[in-house]
Amino acid sequence: MLRIALLGSTGSIGRQTIDVVQHLGPLKTQIVALSAQRNGELLEQQARALGVRRTALASRDGIEKVVEMATLPEVDMVIVAISGAAALLPVWHAIHAGKRIGLANKEILVTGGALIMDAVRRHNVEMVPIDSETSALFQCLHARAPSEIRRLIITASGGPFRETPQADLDQVTPEQALRHPTWSMGPKITIDSSTLMNKALEVIEARWLFDIPPERISVMVHPQSIVHGLVELSDGAYLAHIARNDMRLPIQYAITYPERLPTALPAFDWLANRHWEFTPPDLEKFLCLRLGLEALQIGGSMTGWVNAANEILVERFLRRELSWKGIGHCLAKMMERHKPLAHPTLEELLAIDAEARLEAACI
Ligand SMILES: NC(=O)c1ccc[n+]([C@@H]2O[C@H](COP(=O)([O-])OP(=O)(O)OC[C@H]3O[C@@H](n4cnc5c(N)ncnc54)[C@H](OP(=O)(O)O)[C@@H]3O)[C@@H](O)[C@H]2O)c1
């Protein structure tokens, strides 16, 4: 039986993880610790319903208490459903405590991918992605030698503004940007999906998770969200991951990996899903995607700087302090201000993250 610490239990992924654990049943898995940021009421409700005695509310107890949940001796696996780089310290300590990691969060690999994956290798822990695209690639890559892999392709729904003319993007409201065409998710990732920053974050995540150079990772817009990832093999053949767009699938796979168990989800409907399109993304219209990919080319601390700035700029957009296009414009200015460190330490990464947040709050 696998004992899980679920970090970010009150969010979209957190709540779906609880569904999956309940579906798998107590003989297979049990949640033994929970954490949230502010929503103490739901956290307590979840703890009562699941019979969990160990909880942490970051806004009240501090991130150290979340780290404590992630490193409890009784925990086998930590599911990381916290949004943003705030998950960095809990994951760092969980890896050092030898815990298996189920990673939904994408921001921490964007901030500290080189350091984190180095720690994963040194401590010989399993890190299984939960993000649907990286889970798709993980499943396609399973047991393949690096020499067999030519290219990874990450698909993007294109977000709510895929067909919106460039000129109309000046008027975008938070309500419009929060209306994602194919996925229902937390607010930060939904805004990132509207700017396509989400895809840049996934490319960076994949770069570290699979140790593949950035030039061998591409993005394709696929509005139907049926194919979640493609691997091009050295002989020119492709492996595709095709599934319903339901996060409970990658969550369950991360928990049961390498085993596959039945889910409660209906079978994929091939007749209702006959139309599939793939087009390259528009890097002029979606400035955030372009900037995120440029940050990866620059490397070092630049991706963490961009990630932290983006987190604050998204919050400011949601508070109506900034326009939707302003997110990209401010990010471009922020990138000019940062002199990246090639091989930052954890302490340096945390300091750069904090500095970027301060600057992004008033740019
Ligand atoms: N939702 C999806 O379908 C999806 C798909 C792929 C990947 N992801 C990734 O998974 C992560 C979670 O996404 P989500 O959509 O589930 O987000 P969400 O609905 O906003 O939930 C975030 C969770 O993290 C907690 N949290 C937020 N800030 C925190 C902090 N500073 N310290 C500690 N806990 C904090 C929140 O607690 P409160 O509720 O108390 O604020 C909540 O439990 C993100 O990195 C996202 O990119 C999500």
The ligand as an SDF file (V2000), in Angstrom:
LIG
                    3D

 48 52  0  0  0  0  0  0  0  0999 V2000
   -5.2480   21.8440  -13.1810 N   0  0  0  0  0  0  0  0  0  0  0  0
   -4.7550   21.0950  -14.1440 C   0  0  0  0  0  0  0  0  0  0  0  0
   -5.5050   20.4760  -14.9000 O   0  0  0  0  0  0  0  0  0  0  0  0
   -3.2650   20.9910  -14.3510 C   0  0  0  0  0  0  0  0  0  0  0  0
   -2.7760   20.2660  -15.4390 C   0  0  0  0  0  0  0  0  0  0  0  0
   -1.4200   20.1140  -15.5970 C   0  0  0  0  0  0  0  0  0  0  0  0
   -0.5300   20.6850  -14.6830 C   0  0  0  0  0  0  0  0  0  0  0  0
   -1.0180   21.4160  -13.6520 N   0  0  0  0  0  0  0  0  0  0  0  0
   -0.0700   22.0340  -12.7140 C   0  0  0  0  0  0  0  0  0  0  0  0
   -0.3600   21.5860  -11.4040 O   0  0  0  0  0  0  0  0  0  0  0  0
   -0.1420   22.6320  -10.4500 C   0  0  0  0  0  0  0  0  0  0  0  0
   -1.4540   22.8770   -9.6850 C   0  0  0  0  0  0  0  0  0  0  0  0
   -2.4250   23.3690  -10.6160 O   0  0  0  0  0  0  0  0  0  0  0  0
   -3.9520   23.5560  -10.1980 P   0  0  0  0  0  0  0  0  0  0  0  0
   -4.6560   23.8930  -11.4360 O   0  0  0  0  0  0  0  0  0  0  0  0
   -4.4010   22.3760   -9.3980 O   0  0  0  0  0  0  0  0  0  0  0  0
   -3.8380   24.8530   -9.2420 O   0  0  0  0  0  0  0  0  0  0  0  0
   -4.8960   25.4060   -8.2010 P   0  0  0  0  0  0  0  0  0  0  0  0
   -6.2530   24.8940   -8.4910 O   0  0  0  0  0  0  0  0  0  0  0  0
   -4.6810   26.8670   -8.1510 O   0  0  0  0  0  0  0  0  0  0  0  0
   -4.4030   24.7560   -6.8150 O   0  0  0  0  0  0  0  0  0  0  0  0
   -3.1670   25.0840   -6.2480 C   0  0  0  0  0  0  0  0  0  0  0  0
   -2.9950   24.3820   -4.9180 C   0  0  0  0  0  0  0  0  0  0  0  0
   -1.7440   24.7760   -4.3350 O   0  0  0  0  0  0  0  0  0  0  0  0
   -1.9680   25.4630   -3.0830 C   0  0  0  0  0  0  0  0  0  0  0  0
   -1.0010   26.5730   -3.0730 N   0  0  0  0  0  0  0  0  0  0  0  0
   -1.0050   27.6780   -3.8740 C   0  0  0  0  0  0  0  0  0  0  0  0
    0.0330   28.4800   -3.5650 N   0  0  0  0  0  0  0  0  0  0  0  0
    0.6990   27.8750   -2.5480 C   0  0  0  0  0  0  0  0  0  0  0  0
    1.8340   28.2430   -1.7730 C   0  0  0  0  0  0  0  0  0  0  0  0
    2.4950   29.4100   -1.9780 N   0  0  0  0  0  0  0  0  0  0  0  0
    2.2470   27.3960   -0.7900 N   0  0  0  0  0  0  0  0  0  0  0  0
    1.5830   26.2470   -0.5620 C   0  0  0  0  0  0  0  0  0  0  0  0
    0.4840   25.8530   -1.2520 N   0  0  0  0  0  0  0  0  0  0  0  0
    0.0530   26.6560   -2.2340 C   0  0  0  0  0  0  0  0  0  0  0  0
   -3.4070   25.9380   -3.1570 C   0  0  0  0  0  0  0  0  0  0  0  0
   -3.9490   26.1200   -1.8430 O   0  0  0  0  0  0  0  0  0  0  0  0
   -5.2610   27.0660   -1.6110 P   0  0  0  0  0  0  0  0  0  0  0  0
   -6.4080   26.3650   -2.2770 O   0  0  0  0  0  0  0  0  0  0  0  0
   -5.3810   27.1050   -0.1440 O   0  0  0  0  0  0  0  0  0  0  0  0
   -4.9450   28.3880   -2.2470 O   0  0  0  0  0  0  0  0  0  0  0  0
   -4.0560   24.7490   -3.8710 C   0  0  0  0  0  0  0  0  0  0  0  0
   -4.2220   23.6760   -2.9910 O   0  0  0  0  0  0  0  0  0  0  0  0
    0.3340   23.8470  -11.2760 C   0  0  0  0  0  0  0  0  0  0  0  0
    1.7400   23.9170  -11.2460 O   0  0  0  0  0  0  0  0  0  0  0  0
   -0.1620   23.5520  -12.6830 C   0  0  0  0  0  0  0  0  0  0  0  0
    0.6570   24.1260  -13.6700 O   0  0  0  0  0  0  0  0  0  0  0  0
   -2.3590   21.5700  -13.4630 C   0  0  0  0  0  0  0  0  0  0  0  0
  1  2  1  0
  2  3  2  0
  2  4  1  0
  4  5  1  0
  4 48  2  0
  5  6  2  0
  6  7  1  0
  7  8  2  0
  8  9  1  0
  8 48  1  0
  9 10  1  0
  9 46  1  0
 10 11  1  0
 11 12  1  0
 11 44  1  0
 12 13  1  0
 13 14  1  0
 14 15  2  0
 14 16  1  0
 14 17  1  0
 17 18  1  0
 18 19  2  0
 18 20  1  0
 18 21  1  0
 21 22  1  0
 22 23  1  0
 23 24  1  0
 23 42  1  0
 24 25  1  0
 25 26  1  0
 25 36  1  0
 26 27  1  0
 26 35  1  0
 27 28  2  0
 28 29  1  0
 29 30  1  0
 29 35  2  0
 30 31  1  0
 30 32  2  0
 32 33  1  0
 33 34  2  0
 34 35  1  0
 36 37  1  0
 36 42  1  0
 37 38  1  0
 38 39  2  0
 38 40  1  0
 38 41  1  0
 42 43  1  0
 44 45  1  0
 44 46  1  0
 46 47  1  0
M  CHG  2   8   1  16  -1
M  END
$$$$
